[in-house]
Amino acid sequence: MANIKISLPDNSIKEYEEKVTPLQVAKDISEGLARVITGAKVNGKLVGLNEEINRDADLVLLKFNDEGGEEVFRHTSAHILANAVKKLYPDTKLAIGPAIKDGFYYDFDTDHKFTPEDLEKIEKEMKKIVKQDLPMEKFVLPREEAIEFLREQGEDYKIELVEDLAEGEEISFYKQGDFVDLCRGPHLPSTKKVKAFKLLNIAGAYWRGDEKNKMLQRIYGTSFEKKKDLDAYIERMEEAKKRDHRKLGKELGLFTILEEGPGFPFFLPKGTELKNTLLEFWRTLHKEEGYVEVETPIILSRKLWETSGHWHHYRENMYAVKIDEEDFAIKPMNCPGGFLVYKNEMHSYRDLPMRVAEVGKVHRHELSGALHGLMRVRAFTQDDAHIFMLPSQIKDEIKGVVRKIDKIYTTFGFKYNIELSTRPEKSMGTEEDWNMAETALRDALEELEVDYILNEGDGAFYGPKIDFHLEDAIGRTWQCGTIQLDFQMPQRFDLTYIGDDGDKHRPIIIHTAALGSIERFIGILIEHFAGKFPTWLAPVQATILPISDKFNDYGSEIMKELRRKGIKVELDDRSEKIGYKIRESQLQQIPYMLVIGEKEENEGKVSVRSREKGDTGAIKVEEFIDMITKEIEEK
């Protein structure tokens, strides 16, 4: 008689008399399936294919492209990397080596300074390990035995990890050939599947991310089931290098980050023009949607941050200052200031919904190793908005915010997907509040007929949320927009309104941002457009190129006329050949070049060269103004 029932996603059930592994179940379904799976989920937990199941369970078999399938594959890849490094450089101490999005890494402590040439040697050694088809064998040791084993191996970092584990937690190791590593797993059954891999680069990384600890050497890599997928990924990465916003930002004169302010970007004139244009677009749209804009102070009292919870839960990321012997903090978020604006006067239910927006500068302490151009900085501008509303208004307000964010993203040509995240294990508020909020969010999305992914248990502690993940020109995704419902802050800040019954009630708050960090969004735009901004957004929309100095006066007249019409134009009046001027303008990705000489001056025309179409011929100045103005207005 069967003792164990295995329930599969198609609602079928496999029955077994004794313990069974996911791999055995897969083989019972088909040998072909067994060959392509990389991992499994047992009752929602990610496991290896040789994990024993000894009681009734729900089982999901994972292929490489399934959520979790890549993680198992790449975690094994990281172990193969560590194995190869230990073979080539035996004195190396191992730190950690997880799978990450699009790849894996491993941190090493060694006197040997890794070079790009070393990566080729390590890859060759990894290929030998893969070819050996070494089984990945798990074993478990008691705490003291595990520490003694690691001490014999000289693995000090691993000993520290074991010592930090909670009492009673399983301490597992994985063995492949003569290589053993402390690891929770899961892993592939053997090394043979990992055939398509590439080591990408070397970086420094503090042990456990703490800049007070030793700097280790991190080797990044990626791996795929098939070589064609690896080749496609490497091609995308090469394209990403060309689009790197740090490189293009410098070449286009948009921004700089100086040693006097690591993590604090300086926007140069063209970058400031770009940022202002983006914010003008944002402001116009929000005014159309009935938002009012406020500005709150950048430094506020410790008491405020204690009320919001930041002082106790976010203190290490905040910059604090003393003023008149009292503690203040530079704001890491705009929300608490926005709540004080609401609280500044009494409100009636007739005032709601109140849509309040702020373009606010915030500061957060980031470790120096985490800083990355405009994508990860210590000072940035957030396009926050807070909607204060009645419970009955939640659904309609959510629909309005979704439509607003859609309008913003589609203007830039972004495709996006939506995730709805529900109540996490640790949350505040009643079950009734959460059910009402989650239902309102779900109903709003369904009434708008938009597809969404349900992300169970990943909401904020104070309420469920909707996240927008936009896709750029080379297929990368970025989480930018968000809509979060909040029941908790109205209580913490004692926010109220007078209801139609004459009593005080708590409003519900929507926290929302479309761009998120303006600086990061600009970084994304630079890479999405590869610096070729659409005309409406370009910091310089046209440049006037006289073929010699004697036409500079005519060029100056045209420039004044275009600027009067609101067109961002420059005059290149340098004593350079026209070919050189054209090449310079092309490198600056300027949408239009207006070449002028004797014929153009006599006829009141300009010869137009388009960034996209090349030479389009000579037209009257007024015709060009009408053409570019229409293009800018229509975005």
Summary of the structure (lengths in Angstrom):
residues: 635
radius of gyration: 29.5
end to end distance: 70.1
largest distance: 100.1
contacts: 1996
relative contact order: 0.07
helix: 39%
strand: 29%
